[in-house]
Amino acid sequence: MNSVTSQMKHIFKIEDLDLFKQKAFAWAGQFQLLSYLDSNSYKEDPQQSHEGLIAVGQQATLIKEADDSTINGFDQLKAFHQQKQDWLFGFMAYDLKNEVERLSSKNEDNIGMPDLLFFQPEIVIEIFTAHVTIHSKITLPETVFEQIEKTSPNKVKAIAKKPDVKARLSKEYYLKSVEAIRQHIIEGDIYEMNFCQEFFAENYEMNAEQLFLLLNDIGKAPFTAFVKWQDKYLCCASPERFIKKVGNKLISQPIKGTIKRGTTKAEDLQLRDALSKSEKDKSENVMIVDLVRNDLSRTCKAGSVKVDELFGIYAYEQVHHMISTISGELRDEVHFVDAIRNAFPMGSMTGAPKVMSMQLIEQYEKSRRGLYSGAVGYIRPNGDFDFNVVIRSVLYNAAAKYLSFQVGGAIVFNSEPDLEYEECLLKAKGILTVLGLLEE
């Protein structure tokens, strides 16, 4: 009997959505491998399927370690899903690019996450507004629900000890690099490149669950994720969807364009309007839209790829973002994993043309991206999936006591280095705030 038909499933009503999420997150912390995904009831995303998803325990696990060239992660994922025909949860690190193209990653990596990790969970909890569906293979769903209901939520409290955060790149190096990237654009090597920098803290001990709760509380992002794998953690408050599949429909929603929120309603509307009229941000956005259209066209039916929304302005707790939505119909003969592979890494975190941008990213950045600007999400038994873009995120290696977060932005011809640096700091504001390094 296969794992899909042997699992138990039950639906339970819930009275208080937020309280159930808090209890369920605290309950899930007992497991060595867990994935917690939260949409934070974000109402502006019509594509959202759940209020939240939790996967814990491991029936089986697929891992491709960083720099292991003996296996192909995407091919292994294809075989893994074919074998299990079940829910799979996990992530793909940015450095899987080396499988997609002839590229390499030589920069320093102090976190040590695998390039790819997917697991078949023992328990999956689908959270909706007024009910939850619990899928379980060993423990009765009723027992799981009862255990969660009896669990006390973690108290959200400030970080006890502020980290000594340092920049991997000096501001001078960053500004000179932006000018050098602009020169590549002038010479016709690229049109746009996403340039990122790492901030880090060494010899730092913290409670990753606490940091995540703080980050989620301040960000309330629709693609929030917490991943725990042994002594390594991802605390992610991402606003961005990489790619989703429903039936034969693929949906990608790249972000390009960011502006802060206003302190008053009038100022907020003024800033939102300024973003919607920004020619620089529109220029960045449309380049990535064209790149995503090209990526989707590799796996979609001819003529089916279309731009559903161009330059949409979406509000989040800290910022407004310019988001475009592109969709297409997957060809019948194309495996869904190949749809992910052909779009990976996401254009919003690379640039155009994609391959040359990734070569220059390796040249100018000094930290390996790893899971940052990769993707976290899930695959259903039927092959439908949804993955975010790992941004606005903290990575933590508890054994090495190393904390890391990266921020970046798109460099185009008319980029001003100082303004690009300020945008990086704006994107880091939420993380710096929860770490106690900025006032709210």
N, C-alpha and C positions, 0 to 999 in steps of 0.2 A: 504493500500500500504506500503510495507516495505521500510526501509531507503535506500537500494541499488538502487531500481528502482526510488525512488522519488528524488534522488539527481541530480543536474545539473553538466554538465561536458563540458569543452571547452579547446582546445589547442591553445596556443599563441606562436608565434616566439619571441625569444630574441636575441639581437645583442651582448650583453656583459654579459657572464655568471657570472663573479665575481661581477659585479655591480648589477645585479639582485639579487644575493644572499644577498649582503649587504643591499639593499633596503628592501628585503623581511624579513630579520632578524629584521631590525628596525621596520617595520610595525607590525610584530608579537608580539612585546614587549607590545602592548596595552592589550593583553589578560592575564587573570589570570592563565590560564593553557595552556601551549604550549610545543611542542616537536620540536626541530630543529635538523635534522641529516644531516651531511655534509661529503661527501667522499673526498673532496678536490682534485678532479680530479686525484686521485692516480692511476697510470697506471699499477702498478705491480699486481693488484688484478683482475683477470679475472672473478671473481664471482660478481663483483659490478653491481648493477642494475640501480642505479641512481647517478646523481651528487649531489642530495640533496633531502630531504623530509621535509615538514613543516606541522604540524598539530596544529590547534588552535580551541578554543571554545570547548564546551562540550555538546553534545546531551545527553549523559549518561556517568556515571563514576562508575567504580568498584574499591573499596579501601579495602584492608585488612590492618588494623593498626598493628604496631609492637606488638608482644606478645598477639594478639587476637587469642586464640585457639578455638574459637567457630565456625569458618569457615575454610574451606580448600581453600587456594588461588587458587591452580591449578584447582580444581573442579569448583570453581566459575568462573574462566576464561573460562573454557570449556563451561559452561552454558551461559556466557555473549556473547561469540562469536556466539554460536548457536542461541541465541535470536536475535542478531543484524545483523548477516550476513554482516558485514561491516568492513571498516578499523578500526583497534584498534591500539592505540599508548600507550606506557607506559614502566614500568620497574618492575623488580623483584629484591628485595634486597637479599643479601647473606644469611640473617637469615631465608629465606624460607627453608633453609636446615632442619629446625626443623620439617617441614611437611614431608620431604622426608625420614628422618631418626629420630630415637629417640634421639634427641639432644636438647640442650637449649642454650640460649644466655643471659648471666648475666652481661657482661661487660658494661661499661658506654657508653651511647649514648647521644650526645649533639646536634645532628642535628634534629632527630625526623621525618625522612621520613617514610612513610608507608612501610610495607614489600612487598606490591604489589599494584600498581596503574595502571589501564588501562582506557582509555577514548575513546569514540566514538566521533570524532571531527565533528564540523560544517563545517570546511574547511580543505581540504588536497591539498597540492601543491606538485606535482612531478616535480622535476627539472632535466632536461637533458642538453646536451651540447648546443643545439641551440633552444630548445623550453621548455615550461612548460605546464603541464596539471593540470588544477584547477578543483577539485571536490568541490561542495558547496551545502549545503542544504537549506540555507535561502537567502543569498546574491547572486546575479547573478555573475557568474565567470568573466564576463566582468567588473563588478564593482570592484571586488576584484583585478583584474589585474591593473585596472586604479588607484586604491588606492595605490598599491605597487609602480607603476611607478612614482607617485607624492611624494612618501616618500623620505626624505633625509637620506642617510646612516649615521649611527653613526660614529663619528670620533674616530679613534683608538689613544688613548693617554695613557701615562704612569699612573700607579696607583698614585693617589694624596698623599696618606698617607701609608707609609710602615707599615705592621703589625708586632707586636712583636710575632714572631713565636717561640713556644716552642716544645720540644720533649716530648711525653707522656712517652717514655722509656728512661732512661739514657743509654748512650753508654755502660757503664759497665754492666747494666742489659741485654742489647741486646747481647753483646758478650758472657756473661755467658749462656744466653738462647740458643744461637746457639750451644754451647758445650753440653748443656743438651739435645737438639734435636738430636745431633749427637750420644749421648749415647743411645737414644731410637732406633736409626738406628742400632747401634752396637748390641743391645739386640734383634733386630728382630721385634720390634713393628711396624715400618714403613720402607719404602725405601727412601721416600722423603717427605718433608713437606714445604708448602709455609708459610713463617713467615713474618708478616707485622707489621709495627709500624706507629703510628699516629703523625703528626705534627699539631699544632693547634694555633689559636690566639683568645683571648677573648676580649670582649668590642671593637670590630672592625667593623667599618661601611665602606661599599664599594658599588660600582655599579657592580653588578654581570655580567651585559651585557658587560661592559667594560673589566672585567677580562676575560670573555670568548673570546672576540675578540682578546685580547692580546695572550691568550693561543693558540687559533686557528692559529694566525698569525705565532707564533714561532714553532708550532708543525705540522700543515698541515697533520694531521693524517686521515686515511681513515674511521675511525669509530668515528668521532667527534660527540658530542651530547651536546645540551643545553636543559635542562628541567627546566621549571618554574612551581611550584605548590604553589600558594598562596605566602607565604613569604620565601619559601625554594627553593634553586637553586642547580642544578648540572652543572658544567662546565667541560666537559670531552673531552680529546684529546687522545682517545684510538686508538692504532694501531691494536687491536686484535678482531677478530670475535669469538664469542662463538658458535653459531649454526645458520645455514640457511636452509630453506626448499624451494625447487623449484620443483613443481609437487610432485613426491614421493621420490625425492632425498634429503638426508640430508648431509650437509657439515659442518665440524668443523675444525678450524684452530688454535690450541693451540700454544702459544709462550713460548718457554723456551730457553734462551740463549740471552745475551745482551752484546754489546760492543759499546764504543763511536765511533762517526764519526771522521775521521782524518781532520786535518787542510789543508792538501794538497791532491791532487788526489793520489799520490804515497802512502802516509801514510794511506789514506782511504782504498785503495785496500789491503794494508798490514794488517790492522785491520780486514777487511772483511774476508781475508784468514785465519787469526788467529782464528776467531770465527768458521769458517767452519771446522777447524781442531781440535777444542777444545774437548778433550775427556770428560771433566767434563760436558760441555754444551750438548754434544750428549747424555751422560748418563741421564741427567735430562730430555731431550726432549723425548727420547725413552720410558722412564717410563710413561710419560703423554700420549704419543701416545697409548701405550698399555691400559691405563686407559680409554681413549676416545673410543678406539675400543670396549672395554667391555661395556661402556655406550651405544654406538650406537647399539651394538648387541642385547640389550634388546628390541629394537623396530624395528629393521631392518630385512629384509628377510635373511634367513640362507645363508651364503656364499657371501652376497652382500657387507659386510663391507670391505673396502680396504684402504690402505695408498696410496694416489695419489702422494704425494710428502713427502719425508723424509729429514729433515735437510735443508730446503730451506733457503737461506740467503736473507733478504729483507732490503732495505735501507730506512730510515726515516730521518727527518730533524736533529735529535739529536743523533740517535743511529742506529746501525744495529741490527736486530733481527733474531734468528733462529726460523723458523716456519715450522710446518708439516701440511699437509692437509689430512684429513680422511673423507671418504664418505660412504654412504650406502643407500639402498632402503627401505623406510618405508613400513612395512607390511600393507596390505589393511585394516585390521581390527583395526589398532592402530590409535587412535585419535592424531592429531598433537600436542596437548597440553601435552599428555603423553610422546611424544618424547622429549619435553623440560624438563619435570619433571624428566625423567630417566637420563638425562645428567646433571642435576643441583645439586649443583653448579658446575661450570666448573672445570675440573681437574687441569688446569694450576694454579688455585688459591687455591687449596686444598692440594693435595698430594696423595701418594699411600702407603698402601690402603687408600681409600677415607674417610671412617667413622672414623677410628682411627686418621687420620690426622686432621680431623675437631674437634675431641675431644681434641687433643693436642693444636690446634690453640686456642681454648677457654681457655685452661689452661695457655698458655704462653703469649698470647696477652692481652693487658689491655684496649683496646677500642673495642667497638662493631663495626663490619665492616659496618653494615647497607647497604646502596646502593653501597659502595665501594666493588668491586669484585662481584657485582651482574651483571645485564644485562639490557640494554636499547635498545629498538627497536620497531618494528611494526609487525602487522599481517594484511595480506590482506583479503578481503572478501572471497576468495577461500581457505584460510587456509595456504597459503605460508607466510613465515616470515623470518626475519633477525634480529639477536640480537648481540650486541657487548659484550665485557667484560669491566666493568667499572674500568679502571685503568687510571693513569696519569690524575687524576681528583681532582677538588676542590669542596667540598660541603659547602654550606653557608646557615645558618639560620639567616635571616635579623632581625627577631624579637628578637632573643637571642643575636645577634651581635657575632655569633660564626662561625669561619672559620676552616675548617678541610681538611687535605689531608693525605692519607696514601700511603706508598710504601713498597715493600717487595721483596722477592726472594725465590727461591727454595733452601732448605737446604738438602744436600746429605752427604754421608759418608765422602767425601774428601773436604767438604766445609771448607774454612778458615774464621773464624769469622770476622777478620778485612776487608777482601776482600768483604764479604757479606755486611758489613756495607757501604763500599765504593760504592757497586752496588746500594744500596738503595739511596744514595745521588745522584748518576748518574741519576737514574730514576726520582728523584725530581728536577733535574736541570732546566727543563723547567718551572715548577711551581715557584721555587725560583727566577728565572729570571724575570718572569712577575710580581711577587710581589715586585720587586726592591731590592731583597736581594742578587742577584748575578749579576755580569757583564756578558754580552753576550760574 
